């Protein structure tokens, strides 16, 4: 499964970058395939392992913020692996054919 999520500290001041970096650190330490962009971090793995990483990322932000907002979108496709890169590679191939 792919899970794209965003963790936002609320009530911790104007700058949220340091807290968000801690959430990304948790994701990268998980060893699961992942990608971070300006809006979301996407991770790939089995349901239980992916959701455990999301929880740890939220917990990391909660250590420095009294409130945490979590946005999450999931693509649940049992047995599919490599989707994190395959979807983007497909689009790039199609664009290259134009």
Buried (B, 14 or more C-beta within 10 A) or exposed (E): BBBBBBBBBEEBEEEBEEBBEBBBEBBBEBEBBBBBEEEBBBBBBEEEBBBBBBEBBBBBBBEBBEEBEBEBEBBEEEEEEEBBEEEEEEEEEEEEEE
